[in-house]
Amino acid sequence: MKRIKKIICPVDFSDISDEALEIGTQLAEKYAAAFHLIYVLPRPNFYDWTLTGMSNIVLDDYFEKTKAEVEVKMKSLAEILEKDHPFLDVQYEISDKMDAAQAILDKAKEFKADLIIMGSHGRRGINRVLMGSVAESVLRHATCGVMIYKGKSKPIK
């Protein structure tokens, strides 16, 4: 079995993402692996928003403000993880690609990741058709190992 040296963990600050992150930090610590977080914040496409009447300037301002807020959260998250896990070296990045799955796959390739650990929201039905499944796309196209965390099981009623 190949030794795990580099782990990527996509985050979106949801509960499921936080739980997957905890698993990722434990594995990174256990294997003394490099640990890289990625947050995907798609840049608004002016042409997609023309019907709303919003100008490109307003969209760019909104994007930059949101990106600055995410930057603060990501920096804080990395600092907390390094404090809680002293042997962990956490790097992070914010991607502005429109396709979250492709952004994760590109970062995994660039980072030469051995493992991607991510949460799945488990969308079904029309939500899945409309929103797709980032986790499923990453799982299908990744050239490294992928661990999908779906959350704690719930009792059947």
C-alpha positions in Angstrom: 0.0 0.0 0.0 1.3 3.4 -0.9 2.1 5.7 2.0 -0.1 8.8 2.4 2.1 11.8 2.2 -0.2 14.6 1.0 -3.9 15.1 1.8 -6.3 17.6 0.4 -9.5 18.5 2.2 -12.1 20.7 0.5 -14.1 22.7 3.0 -17.3 24.7 2.8 -17.8 25.4 6.6 -20.9 23.1 6.8 -21.3 20.6 9.6 -20.5 17.7 7.2 -17.4 19.4 6.0 -16.2 20.0 9.5 -16.6 16.4 10.4 -14.7 15.3 7.2 -12.1 17.9 8.2 -11.6 16.2 11.6 -11.1 12.9 10.0 -8.6 14.5 7.6 -6.6 16.1 10.4 -6.4 12.8 12.3 -5.1 11.0 9.2 -2.7 13.7 8.3 -1.3 13.6 11.9 -1.2 9.8 11.9 0.8 9.6 8.6 2.7 12.9 9.1 1.2 14.0 5.8 1.1 17.5 4.3 -2.4 18.9 4.7 -4.0 21.3 2.3 -7.4 22.9 2.6 -9.3 24.2 -0.4 -12.4 26.4 -0.5 -14.1 26.9 -3.9 -15.7 30.4 -4.3 -16.8 30.7 -7.9 -16.4 34.1 -9.4 -19.8 35.5 -10.5 -20.1 35.4 -14.3 -21.4 38.8 -15.6 -23.3 37.1 -18.4 -25.2 34.8 -16.0 -26.4 37.9 -14.0 -27.4 40.2 -16.8 -31.1 39.6 -16.3 -30.9 40.7 -12.6 -29.7 44.1 -13.6 -26.6 43.9 -11.5 -23.6 45.5 -13.0 -20.2 43.8 -13.3 -18.8 46.3 -10.8 -21.3 45.3 -8.2 -20.6 41.6 -8.8 -16.9 42.1 -8.6 -17.2 44.1 -5.3 -19.5 41.4 -3.8 -17.0 38.7 -4.9 -14.0 40.5 -3.4 -15.8 41.2 -0.2 -16.9 37.6 0.1 -13.4 36.4 -0.8 -11.9 38.6 2.0 -14.4 37.1 4.5 -13.5 33.5 3.4 -9.8 34.4 3.6 -10.2 35.4 7.2 -12.1 32.2 8.0 -9.6 30.0 6.2 -6.6 31.6 8.0 -8.4 31.2 11.3 -9.2 27.6 10.6 -5.6 26.8 9.6 -4.4 28.5 12.8 -6.9 26.6 15.0 -5.9 23.2 13.3 -2.2 23.9 13.8 -2.8 24.8 17.5 -4.9 21.7 18.1 -2.6 19.5 16.1 0.9 20.8 16.7 2.6 18.4 14.3 0.3 19.4 11.5 1.4 21.9 8.8 -1.8 23.3 7.3 -1.8 25.2 3.9 -4.9 26.6 2.3 -6.2 28.1 -0.9 -9.3 29.7 -2.2 -10.2 28.8 -5.7 -12.4 31.0 -7.9 -13.2 28.3 -10.6 -16.8 27.9 -11.5 -16.7 24.1 -11.3 -16.0 23.1 -7.7 -15.2 19.5 -8.6 -12.7 20.5 -11.3 -11.1 23.0 -8.9 -10.6 20.2 -6.3 -9.2 17.8 -9.0 -6.8 20.4 -10.4 -5.5 21.2 -6.9 -5.1 17.5 -6.1 -3.1 17.1 -9.3 -1.0 20.2 -8.7 -0.3 19.2 -5.0 0.3 15.6 -6.1 -2.1 14.5 -3.4 -2.3 10.9 -2.3 -5.8 11.3 -0.8 -8.8 13.7 -1.0 -11.0 13.7 2.1 -14.3 15.5 1.7 -17.9 15.6 3.0 -21.0 14.8 0.9 -24.3 16.5 1.6 -26.1 13.5 0.1 -28.4 15.5 -2.2 -31.1 13.4 -3.8 -33.8 13.8 -6.4 -34.3 17.2 -8.1 -31.7 18.9 -5.9 -29.0 16.5 -7.2 -30.1 17.0 -10.8 -30.0 20.8 -10.4 -26.9 21.1 -8.2 -25.0 18.0 -9.1 -22.7 16.2 -6.8 -19.3 17.6 -6.3 -18.2 14.6 -4.3 -19.4 12.1 -6.9 -17.6 14.0 -9.7 -14.4 14.1 -7.6 -14.7 10.4 -6.9 -15.2 9.5 -10.5 -12.4 11.6 -11.9 -9.7 11.7 -9.2 -6.3 10.1 -10.0 -5.6 9.6 -6.2 -7.6 8.0 -3.4 -10.8 9.7 -2.3 -12.6 9.3 1.0 -16.2 10.6 1.1 -17.7 11.3 4.5 -21.5 11.2 4.5 -22.1 12.0 8.1 -23.2 10.1 11.1 -25.8 7.5 10.4 -29.3 8.2 11.6 -31.6 5.6 13.0 -34.4 4.3 10.8 -37.8 5.3 11.9 
